Amino acid sequence: MKTHRSILKGGAVARITIEDCLKRIPNRFLVVHAVSKRVKQIRDGSEYLVSSPKNEDIVVALREIAAGKVRVIVGKK
């Protein structure tokens, strides 16, 4: 599967994709669940774990997962 990315001046990546997050969390369902939970945390007042000015909460959550700042622990409640 090809991933399209926009490259900004200086080599910065402008887009984040589910594929970027799958490098950290190998299951699409878990990625979606983690993003959803993290967005709710951000909207409830949690601080950003990565620098991501002027992005929507969902993009911030995706960037945090891709950067390894958010982890999923699978197990009993």
C-alpha positions in Angstrom: 0.0 0.0 0.0 1.4 3.3 -1.0 1.4 6.3 1.4 1.2 9.8 0.0 3.0 12.4 2.0 3.5 16.1 1.5 7.0 17.3 2.1 7.5 20.9 3.4 10.6 23.0 2.9 13.3 21.5 5.1 12.1 18.0 4.9 9.2 18.2 7.4 6.3 15.8 6.9 3.0 17.6 6.6 0.7 14.6 6.8 0.2 11.8 9.3 -1.5 8.5 8.3 -2.9 5.4 10.0 0.0 3.6 8.4 2.4 5.7 10.4 0.6 4.7 13.6 0.6 1.0 12.6 4.4 1.0 13.1 3.7 1.5 16.8 0.3 -0.3 17.2 0.0 -3.2 14.7 -3.8 -3.4 14.7 -6.0 -0.9 12.9 -8.9 -1.4 15.4 -6.6 -0.6 18.3 -5.2 2.4 16.5 -8.7 3.8 16.0 -9.7 3.0 19.6 -6.5 4.7 20.9 -7.0 7.8 18.7 -10.6 8.1 19.9 -9.7 7.8 23.5 -6.8 10.2 23.2 -9.0 12.8 21.5 -11.4 12.6 24.4 -8.5 13.1 26.8 -7.3 16.2 24.9 -10.8 17.7 24.8 -11.1 17.1 28.5 -8.0 19.2 29.1 -5.0 17.0 28.7 -1.8 18.6 27.4 -0.4 17.7 24.0 2.4 15.2 24.1 3.9 16.5 20.9 4.3 20.0 19.4 1.5 20.3 16.9 0.3 23.9 16.6 -2.8 24.7 14.6 -3.9 21.0 14.1 -7.2 19.4 15.0 -7.3 17.2 18.0 -7.5 14.0 15.9 -4.3 15.0 14.0 -2.5 15.6 17.3 -3.6 12.2 18.6 -2.3 10.5 15.4 1.0 12.4 15.7 1.3 11.4 19.4 0.8 7.7 18.5 3.2 7.8 15.6 5.8 9.4 17.8 5.4 6.7 20.4 4.1 9.0 23.1 0.8 7.0 23.5 0.8 3.3 24.1 -2.0 0.7 24.2 -2.0 -1.8 26.9 -4.2 -4.8 26.1 -5.5 -6.8 29.0 -8.1 -7.1 31.7 -9.9 -4.0 33.0 
